[in-house]
Amino acid sequence: MTQRLHLVYGGELVTPAGTEFKDPSAIHMVGMFPDYATAYTAWKAEAQRTVDDAHMRYFIAHLHRLTEESEPGSAAADTNR
């Protein structure tokens, strides 16, 4: 079975409409999760906890997409990046 790692992270954004963090050194690393379902649960908890702050946003990064070198079009397979 292929492992599908997901990273949940977030923090304060410069503008609510963007994805640029105000202070990248203060990014909250929620954790690494073995599947999307548990990552989603963690993401949802953090998103709901900070719902009243429009500048706070959390994301799920699909880390397995970076490491699947054998897959055409994967970021890891593109050596020009």
TORGUNU-696054 format. One record per atom (N, C-alpha, C, O): z, x, y; atom name. Coordinates in nm, 3 decimals, always signed. Each point is the difference from the previous one (the first is absolute). Layout:
@pz=Z | px=X | py=Y | atomo=CA
...
This chain:
@pz=+0.000 | px=+0.084 | py=-0.118 | atomo=N
@pz=+0.000 | px=-0.084 | py=+0.118 | atomo=CA
@pz=+0.000 | px=+0.089 | py=+0.125 | atomo=C
@pz=+0.076 | px=+0.096 | py=+0.008 | atomo=O
@pz=-0.161 | px=-0.129 | py=+0.087 | atomo=N
@pz=-0.009 | px=+0.076 | py=+0.124 | atomo=CA
@pz=+0.114 | px=-0.038 | py=+0.093 | atomo=C
@pz=+0.032 | px=-0.117 | py=+0.017 | atomo=O
@pz=+0.029 | px=+0.219 | py=+0.043 | atomo=N
@pz=+0.109 | px=-0.023 | py=+0.094 | atomo=CA
@pz=-0.058 | px=-0.030 | py=+0.137 | atomo=C
@pz=-0.090 | px=+0.070 | py=+0.046 | atomo=O
@pz=+0.141 | px=-0.172 | py=+0.020 | atomo=N
@pz=-0.049 | px=-0.043 | py=+0.131 | atomo=CA
@pz=+0.113 | px=+0.010 | py=+0.102 | atomo=C
@pz=+0.069 | px=-0.098 | py=+0.027 | atomo=O
@pz=-0.050 | px=+0.216 | py=+0.030 | atomo=N
@pz=+0.110 | px=+0.022 | py=+0.094 | atomo=CA
@pz=-0.031 | px=-0.059 | py=+0.137 | atomo=C
@pz=-0.113 | px=+0.005 | py=+0.048 | atomo=O
@pz=+0.217 | px=-0.060 | py=+0.015 | atomo=N
@pz=-0.010 | px=-0.059 | py=+0.133 | atomo=CA
@pz=+0.115 | px=+0.050 | py=+0.086 | atomo=C
@pz=+0.114 | px=+0.008 | py=-0.047 | atomo=O
@pz=-0.143 | px=+0.025 | py=+0.172 | atomo=N
@pz=+0.100 | px=+0.046 | py=+0.095 | atomo=CA
@pz=+0.017 | px=-0.108 | py=+0.107 | atomo=C
@pz=-0.098 | px=-0.049 | py=+0.056 | atomo=O
@pz=+0.222 | px=+0.014 | py=-0.028 | atomo=N
@pz=+0.030 | px=-0.097 | py=+0.106 | atomo=CA
@pz=+0.067 | px=+0.077 | py=+0.114 | atomo=C
@pz=+0.099 | px=+0.071 | py=-0.021 | atomo=O
@pz=-0.155 | px=-0.086 | py=+0.141 | atomo=N
@pz=+0.052 | px=+0.072 | py=+0.117 | atomo=CA
@pz=-0.026 | px=-0.084 | py=+0.125 | atomo=C
@pz=-0.081 | px=-0.093 | py=-0.002 | atomo=O
@pz=+0.148 | px=+0.127 | py=+0.110 | atomo=N
@pz=-0.022 | px=-0.073 | py=+0.123 | atomo=CA
@pz=+0.078 | px=+0.059 | py=+0.115 | atomo=C
@pz=+0.070 | px=+0.100 | py=-0.014 | atomo=O
@pz=-0.084 | px=-0.164 | py=+0.128 | atomo=N
@pz=+0.069 | px=+0.046 | py=+0.119 | atomo=CA
@pz=-0.053 | px=-0.070 | py=+0.123 | atomo=C
@pz=-0.074 | px=-0.098 | py=-0.008 | atomo=O
@pz=+0.114 | px=+0.150 | py=+0.122 | atomo=N
@pz=-0.038 | px=-0.060 | py=+0.128 | atomo=CA
@pz=-0.139 | px=+0.045 | py=+0.040 | atomo=C
@pz=-0.031 | px=+0.120 | py=-0.002 | atomo=O
@pz=-0.053 | px=-0.215 | py=+0.037 | atomo=N
@pz=-0.137 | px=+0.029 | py=+0.041 | atomo=CA
@pz=-0.011 | px=+0.009 | py=+0.152 | atomo=C
@pz=+0.083 | px=-0.056 | py=+0.072 | atomo=O
@pz=-0.184 | px=+0.127 | py=-0.025 | atomo=N
@pz=-0.026 | px=+0.011 | py=+0.143 | atomo=CA
@pz=-0.033 | px=-0.138 | py=+0.057 | atomo=C
@pz=+0.050 | px=-0.038 | py=+0.105 | atomo=O
@pz=-0.134 | px=-0.035 | py=-0.176 | atomo=N
@pz=-0.037 | px=-0.135 | py=+0.039 | atomo=CA
@pz=-0.004 | px=-0.087 | py=-0.125 | atomo=C
@pz=-0.043 | px=+0.046 | py=-0.106 | atomo=O
@pz=+0.087 | px=-0.171 | py=+0.116 | atomo=N
@pz=+0.000 | px=-0.086 | py=-0.119 | atomo=CA
@pz=-0.137 | px=-0.022 | py=-0.062 | atomo=C
@pz=-0.010 | px=-0.032 | py=-0.119 | atomo=O
@pz=-0.095 | px=+0.049 | py=+0.196 | atomo=N
@pz=-0.135 | px=-0.022 | py=-0.051 | atomo=CA
@pz=-0.057 | px=+0.123 | py=-0.072 | atomo=C
@pz=-0.106 | px=-0.009 | py=-0.062 | atomo=O
@pz=+0.173 | px=+0.123 | py=+0.071 | atomo=N
@pz=-0.052 | px=+0.123 | py=-0.059 | atomo=CA
@pz=+0.075 | px=+0.045 | py=-0.123 | atomo=C
@pz=+0.082 | px=-0.073 | py=-0.056 | atomo=O
@pz=-0.112 | px=+0.195 | py=+0.015 | atomo=N
@pz=+0.068 | px=+0.060 | py=-0.116 | atomo=CA
@pz=+0.054 | px=+0.138 | py=+0.032 | atomo=C
@pz=+0.040 | px=+0.073 | py=-0.091 | atomo=O
@pz=-0.037 | px=-0.035 | py=+0.218 | atomo=N
@pz=+0.052 | px=+0.132 | py=+0.040 | atomo=CA
@pz=+0.151 | px=-0.010 | py=+0.020 | atomo=C
@pz=+0.048 | px=-0.086 | py=+0.074 | atomo=O
@pz=+0.026 | px=+0.176 | py=-0.140 | atomo=N
@pz=+0.145 | px=-0.001 | py=+0.012 | atomo=CA
@pz=+0.043 | px=+0.064 | py=+0.131 | atomo=C
@pz=-0.056 | px=+0.100 | py=+0.043 | atomo=O
@pz=+0.157 | px=-0.159 | py=+0.020 | atomo=N
@pz=+0.055 | px=+0.052 | py=+0.126 | atomo=CA
@pz=+0.060 | px=+0.138 | py=-0.021 | atomo=C
@pz=-0.021 | px=+0.090 | py=+0.081 | atomo=O
@pz=+0.097 | px=-0.074 | py=-0.190 | atomo=N
@pz=+0.063 | px=+0.128 | py=-0.032 | atomo=CA
@pz=-0.016 | px=+0.027 | py=-0.150 | atomo=C
@pz=+0.081 | px=-0.047 | py=-0.080 | atomo=O
@pz=-0.186 | px=+0.120 | py=+0.041 | atomo=N
@pz=-0.024 | px=+0.024 | py=-0.143 | atomo=CA
@pz=+0.117 | px=+0.067 | py=-0.073 | atomo=C
@pz=+0.015 | px=-0.017 | py=-0.121 | atomo=O
@pz=+0.068 | px=+0.091 | py=+0.194 | atomo=N
@pz=+0.114 | px=+0.064 | py=-0.066 | atomo=CA
@pz=+0.109 | px=-0.101 | py=-0.037 | atomo=C
@pz=+0.092 | px=+0.032 | py=-0.075 | atomo=O
@pz=-0.103 | px=-0.153 | py=+0.128 | atomo=N
@pz=+0.100 | px=-0.102 | py=-0.028 | atomo=CA
@pz=-0.051 | px=-0.107 | py=-0.097 | atomo=C
@pz=+0.060 | px=-0.107 | py=-0.011 | atomo=O
@pz=-0.169 | px=+0.135 | py=-0.058 | atomo=N
@pz=-0.053 | px=-0.097 | py=-0.096 | atomo=CA
@pz=+0.102 | px=-0.023 | py=-0.112 | atomo=C
@pz=+0.055 | px=+0.094 | py=-0.057 | atomo=O
@pz=-0.032 | px=-0.220 | py=+0.027 | atomo=N
@pz=+0.094 | px=-0.038 | py=-0.105 | atomo=CA
@pz=-0.074 | px=-0.002 | py=-0.134 | atomo=C
@pz=-0.089 | px=-0.083 | py=-0.021 | atomo=O
@pz=+0.125 | px=+0.174 | py=-0.067 | atomo=N
@pz=-0.057 | px=+0.005 | py=-0.134 | atomo=CA
@pz=+0.086 | px=-0.088 | py=-0.090 | atomo=C
@pz=+0.110 | px=+0.039 | py=-0.039 | atomo=O
@pz=-0.159 | px=-0.156 | py=+0.008 | atomo=N
@pz=+0.075 | px=-0.095 | py=-0.081 | atomo=CA
@pz=+0.009 | px=+0.050 | py=-0.143 | atomo=C
@pz=+0.108 | px=-0.002 | py=-0.060 | atomo=O
@pz=-0.221 | px=+0.047 | py=+0.004 | atomo=N
@pz=+0.003 | px=+0.054 | py=-0.135 | atomo=CA
@pz=-0.134 | px=-0.002 | py=-0.070 | atomo=C
@pz=-0.099 | px=-0.053 | py=+0.050 | atomo=O
@pz=+0.099 | px=+0.113 | py=-0.167 | atomo=N
@pz=-0.116 | px=+0.007 | py=-0.088 | atomo=CA
@pz=+0.023 | px=-0.098 | py=-0.114 | atomo=C
@pz=+0.110 | px=-0.007 | py=-0.056 | atomo=O
@pz=-0.215 | px=-0.069 | py=+0.021 | atomo=N
@pz=+0.016 | px=-0.104 | py=-0.099 | atomo=CA
@pz=-0.109 | px=+0.010 | py=-0.107 | atomo=C
@pz=-0.112 | px=+0.039 | py=+0.031 | atomo=O
@pz=+0.144 | px=-0.075 | py=-0.154 | atomo=N
@pz=-0.092 | px=+0.020 | py=-0.112 | atomo=CA
@pz=-0.111 | px=-0.104 | py=-0.010 | atomo=C
@pz=-0.095 | px=+0.017 | py=-0.077 | atomo=O
@pz=+0.105 | px=-0.125 | py=+0.154 | atomo=N
@pz=-0.103 | px=-0.103 | py=-0.005 | atomo=CA
@pz=+0.000 | px=-0.078 | py=+0.131 | atomo=C
@pz=+0.094 | px=+0.009 | py=+0.080 | atomo=O
@pz=-0.201 | px=-0.084 | py=-0.059 | atomo=N
@pz=-0.015 | px=-0.073 | py=+0.125 | atomo=CA
@pz=+0.108 | px=-0.107 | py=+0.017 | atomo=C
@pz=+0.048 | px=-0.022 | py=+0.111 | atomo=O
@pz=-0.011 | px=-0.045 | py=-0.218 | atomo=N
@pz=+0.097 | px=-0.110 | py=+0.010 | atomo=CA
@pz=+0.134 | px=+0.048 | py=+0.055 | atomo=C
@pz=+0.058 | px=-0.065 | py=+0.087 | atomo=O
@pz=-0.008 | px=+0.176 | py=-0.136 | atomo=N
@pz=+0.129 | px=+0.049 | py=+0.051 | atomo=CA
@pz=-0.016 | px=+0.057 | py=+0.141 | atomo=C
@pz=+0.091 | px=-0.011 | py=+0.082 | atomo=O
@pz=-0.206 | px=+0.072 | py=-0.053 | atomo=N
@pz=-0.026 | px=+0.049 | py=+0.136 | atomo=CA
@pz=-0.005 | px=-0.116 | py=+0.098 | atomo=C
@pz=+0.053 | px=+0.008 | py=+0.110 | atomo=O
@pz=-0.117 | px=-0.116 | py=-0.151 | atomo=N
@pz=-0.012 | px=-0.118 | py=+0.085 | atomo=CA
@pz=+0.139 | px=-0.059 | py=+0.029 | atomo=C
@pz=+0.028 | px=-0.041 | py=+0.112 | atomo=O
@pz=+0.057 | px=+0.036 | py=-0.213 | atomo=N
@pz=+0.135 | px=-0.053 | py=+0.018 | atomo=CA
@pz=+0.077 | px=+0.084 | py=+0.102 | atomo=C
@pz=+0.068 | px=-0.055 | py=+0.087 | atomo=O
@pz=-0.080 | px=+0.187 | py=-0.096 | atomo=N
@pz=+0.067 | px=+0.089 | py=+0.095 | atomo=CA
@pz=-0.059 | px=-0.015 | py=+0.140 | atomo=C
@pz=+0.073 | px=-0.005 | py=+0.099 | atomo=O
@pz=-0.206 | px=-0.003 | py=-0.092 | atomo=N
@pz=-0.068 | px=-0.018 | py=+0.129 | atomo=CA
@pz=+0.045 | px=-0.129 | py=+0.067 | atomo=C
@pz=+0.031 | px=-0.003 | py=+0.119 | atomo=O
@pz=-0.027 | px=-0.104 | py=-0.197 | atomo=N
@pz=+0.036 | px=-0.132 | py=+0.054 | atomo=CA
@pz=+0.143 | px=+0.001 | py=+0.054 | atomo=C
@pz=+0.027 | px=-0.058 | py=+0.105 | atomo=O
@pz=+0.064 | px=+0.122 | py=-0.176 | atomo=N
@pz=+0.140 | px=+0.008 | py=+0.045 | atomo=CA
@pz=+0.010 | px=+0.071 | py=+0.134 | atomo=C
@pz=+0.071 | px=-0.046 | py=+0.089 | atomo=O
@pz=-0.143 | px=+0.158 | py=-0.074 | atomo=N
@pz=+0.004 | px=+0.074 | py=+0.126 | atomo=CA
@pz=-0.070 | px=-0.076 | py=+0.112 | atomo=C
@pz=+0.048 | px=-0.002 | py=+0.113 | atomo=O
@pz=-0.160 | px=-0.061 | py=-0.144 | atomo=N
@pz=-0.073 | px=-0.077 | py=+0.100 | atomo=CA
@pz=+0.084 | px=-0.118 | py=+0.049 | atomo=C
@pz=+0.002 | px=-0.029 | py=+0.120 | atomo=O
@pz=+0.067 | px=-0.038 | py=-0.209 | atomo=N
@pz=+0.085 | px=-0.112 | py=+0.040 | atomo=CA
@pz=+0.122 | px=+0.047 | py=+0.077 | atomo=C
@pz=+0.047 | px=-0.069 | py=+0.090 | atomo=O
@pz=+0.005 | px=+0.186 | py=-0.126 | atomo=N
@pz=+0.117 | px=+0.055 | py=+0.069 | atomo=CA
@pz=-0.032 | px=+0.031 | py=+0.146 | atomo=C
@pz=+0.087 | px=-0.010 | py=+0.086 | atomo=O
@pz=-0.212 | px=+0.048 | py=-0.058 | atomo=N
@pz=-0.039 | px=+0.041 | py=+0.135 | atomo=CA
@pz=-0.092 | px=-0.102 | py=+0.068 | atomo=C
@pz=-0.070 | px=+0.034 | py=+0.095 | atomo=O
@pz=+0.068 | px=-0.157 | py=-0.143 | atomo=N
@pz=-0.093 | px=-0.101 | py=+0.048 | atomo=CA
@pz=+0.013 | px=-0.027 | py=+0.150 | atomo=C
@pz=-0.099 | px=-0.039 | py=+0.063 | atomo=O
@pz=+0.214 | px=+0.057 | py=-0.005 | atomo=N
@pz=+0.020 | px=-0.028 | py=+0.142 | atomo=CA
@pz=-0.048 | px=+0.111 | py=+0.092 | atomo=C
@pz=+0.002 | px=-0.017 | py=+0.122 | atomo=O
@pz=-0.044 | px=+0.129 | py=-0.176 | atomo=N
@pz=-0.048 | px=+0.113 | py=+0.080 | atomo=CA
@pz=-0.151 | px=+0.014 | py=-0.022 | atomo=C
@pz=-0.043 | px=+0.050 | py=-0.104 | atomo=O
@pz=-0.035 | px=-0.096 | py=+0.200 | atomo=N
@pz=-0.147 | px=-0.001 | py=-0.014 | atomo=CA
@pz=-0.059 | px=+0.139 | py=-0.016 | atomo=C
@pz=-0.111 | px=+0.013 | py=-0.053 | atomo=O
@pz=+0.182 | px=+0.091 | py=+0.096 | atomo=N
@pz=-0.053 | px=+0.136 | py=-0.010 | atomo=CA
@pz=+0.029 | px=+0.066 | py=-0.135 | atomo=C
@pz=-0.053 | px=+0.108 | py=-0.028 | atomo=O
@pz=+0.135 | px=-0.170 | py=-0.053 | atomo=N
@pz=+0.032 | px=+0.055 | py=-0.132 | atomo=CA
@pz=-0.099 | px=-0.053 | py=-0.103 | atomo=C
@pz=-0.029 | px=-0.120 | py=-0.005 | atomo=O
@pz=-0.024 | px=+0.211 | py=-0.077 | atomo=N
@pz=-0.093 | px=-0.042 | py=-0.102 | atomo=CA
@pz=+0.017 | px=+0.088 | py=-0.123 | atomo=C
@pz=+0.025 | px=+0.120 | py=+0.010 | atomo=O
@pz=-0.037 | px=-0.183 | py=-0.127 | atomo=N
@pz=+0.009 | px=+0.071 | py=-0.128 | atomo=CA
@pz=-0.132 | px=-0.010 | py=-0.073 | atomo=C
@pz=-0.074 | px=-0.097 | py=+0.015 | atomo=O
@pz=+0.044 | px=+0.198 | py=-0.095 | atomo=N
@pz=-0.127 | px=+0.012 | py=-0.071 | atomo=CA
@pz=+0.024 | px=+0.034 | py=-0.146 | atomo=C
@pz=+0.104 | px=+0.054 | py=-0.037 | atomo=O
@pz=-0.204 | px=-0.086 | py=-0.046 | atomo=N
@pz=-0.002 | px=+0.043 | py=-0.139 | atomo=CA
@pz=-0.120 | px=+0.093 | py=-0.015 | atomo=C
@pz=-0.114 | px=-0.040 | py=+0.025 | atomo=O
@pz=+0.139 | px=+0.163 | py=-0.065 | atomo=N
@pz=-0.109 | px=+0.096 | py=-0.026 | atomo=CA
@pz=-0.023 | px=+0.007 | py=-0.150 | atomo=C
@pz=+0.094 | px=+0.018 | py=-0.078 | atomo=O
@pz=-0.219 | px=-0.032 | py=+0.039 | atomo=N
@pz=-0.038 | px=+0.004 | py=-0.142 | atomo=CA
@pz=-0.027 | px=+0.147 | py=-0.037 | atomo=C
@pz=-0.114 | px=+0.045 | py=+0.006 | atomo=O
@pz=+0.219 | px=+0.027 | py=-0.043 | atomo=N
@pz=-0.013 | px=+0.144 | py=-0.026 | atomo=CA
@pz=-0.090 | px=+0.031 | py=-0.118 | atomo=C
@pz=-0.063 | px=+0.106 | py=-0.003 | atomo=O
@pz=+0.055 | px=-0.195 | py=-0.091 | atomo=N
@pz=-0.086 | px=+0.024 | py=-0.117 | atomo=CA
@pz=-0.146 | px=+0.014 | py=+0.042 | atomo=C
@pz=-0.077 | px=+0.067 | py=-0.069 | atomo=O
@pz=+0.039 | px=-0.128 | py=+0.178 | atomo=N
@pz=-0.138 | px=+0.011 | py=+0.047 | atomo=CA
@pz=-0.032 | px=+0.142 | py=+0.049 | atomo=C
@pz=-0.115 | px=+0.042 | py=-0.001 | atomo=O
@pz=+0.216 | px=+0.030 | py=+0.042 | atomo=N
@pz=-0.019 | px=+0.137 | py=+0.047 | atomo=CA
@pz=-0.008 | px=+0.099 | py=-0.115 | atomo=C
@pz=-0.052 | px=+0.110 | py=+0.016 | atomo=O
@pz=+0.104 | px=-0.148 | py=-0.131 | atomo=N
@pz=+0.007 | px=+0.094 | py=-0.112 | atomo=CA
@pz=-0.099 | px=-0.029 | py=-0.112 | atomo=C
@pz=-0.005 | px=+0.075 | py=-0.098 | atomo=O
@pz=-0.073 | px=-0.179 | py=+0.111 | atomo=N
@pz=-0.097 | px=-0.034 | py=-0.104 | atomo=CA
@pz=-0.131 | px=+0.075 | py=+0.026 | atomo=C
@pz=-0.099 | px=-0.058 | py=+0.044 | atomo=O
@pz=+0.102 | px=+0.186 | py=-0.073 | atomo=N
@pz=-0.115 | px=+0.086 | py=+0.029 | atomo=CA
@pz=-0.124 | px=-0.038 | py=-0.078 | atomo=C
@pz=-0.112 | px=+0.024 | py=+0.046 | atomo=O
@pz=+0.129 | px=-0.083 | py=-0.161 | atomo=N
@pz=-0.115 | px=-0.035 | py=-0.082 | atomo=CA
@pz=-0.073 | px=-0.124 | py=+0.050 | atomo=C
@pz=-0.112 | px=-0.027 | py=-0.041 | atomo=O
@pz=+0.176 | px=-0.049 | py=+0.130 | atomo=N
@pz=-0.060 | px=-0.122 | py=+0.052 | atomo=CA
@pz=-0.097 | px=+0.032 | py=+0.113 | atomo=C
@pz=+0.037 | px=+0.071 | py=+0.094 | atomo=O
@pz=-0.158 | px=-0.121 | py=-0.100 | atomo=N
@pz=-0.097 | px=+0.021 | py=+0.109 | atomo=CA
@pz=+0.054 | px=-0.056 | py=+0.132 | atomo=C
@pz=+0.051 | px=-0.112 | py=+0.004 | atomo=O
@pz=-0.061 | px=+0.189 | py=+0.102 | atomo=N
@pz=+0.042 | px=-0.046 | py=+0.130 | atomo=CA
@pz=+0.147 | px=+0.017 | py=+0.031 | atomo=C
@pz=+0.044 | px=-0.038 | py=+0.109 | atomo=O
@pz=+0.033 | px=+0.094 | py=-0.201 | atomo=N
@pz=+0.142 | px=+0.018 | py=+0.029 | atomo=CA
@pz=+0.018 | px=+0.112 | py=+0.101 | atomo=C
@pz=-0.081 | px=+0.092 | py=+0.006 | atomo=O
@pz=+0.188 | px=-0.100 | py=+0.071 | atomo=N
@pz=+0.025 | px=+0.101 | py=+0.103 | atomo=CA
@pz=+0.021 | px=+0.138 | py=-0.063 | atomo=C
@pz=-0.038 | px=+0.101 | py=+0.058 | atomo=O
@pz=+0.099 | px=-0.098 | py=-0.176 | atomo=N
@pz=+0.025 | px=+0.127 | py=-0.067 | atomo=CA
@pz=-0.128 | px=+0.064 | py=-0.050 | atomo=C
@pz=-0.009 | px=+0.123 | py=-0.009 | atomo=O
@pz=-0.090 | px=-0.204 | py=-0.025 | atomo=N
@pz=-0.125 | px=+0.054 | py=-0.051 | atomo=CA
@pz=-0.089 | px=+0.056 | py=+0.111 | atomo=C
@pz=-0.089 | px=+0.080 | py=-0.026 | atomo=O
@pz=+0.113 | px=-0.123 | py=+0.149 | atomo=N
@pz=-0.081 | px=+0.046 | py=+0.113 | atomo=CA
@pz=+0.059 | px=+0.129 | py=+0.055 | atomo=C
@pz=+0.099 | px=-0.004 | py=+0.073 | atomo=O
@pz=-0.157 | px=+0.117 | py=-0.108 | atomo=N
@pz=+0.053 | px=+0.130 | py=+0.042 | atomo=CA
@pz=-0.034 | px=+0.035 | py=+0.143 | atomo=C
@pz=+0.045 | px=+0.103 | py=+0.050 | atomo=O
@pz=-0.124 | px=-0.186 | py=+0.017 | atomo=N
@pz=-0.039 | px=+0.026 | py=+0.139 | atomo=CA
@pz=+0.101 | px=-0.055 | py=+0.100 | atomo=C
@pz=-0.020 | px=+0.013 | py=+0.121 | atomo=O
@pz=+0.126 | px=-0.073 | py=-0.168 | atomo=N
@pz=+0.100 | px=-0.058 | py=+0.093 | atomo=CA
@pz=+0.100 | px=+0.104 | py=+0.040 | atomo=C
@pz=+0.091 | px=-0.029 | py=+0.078 | atomo=O
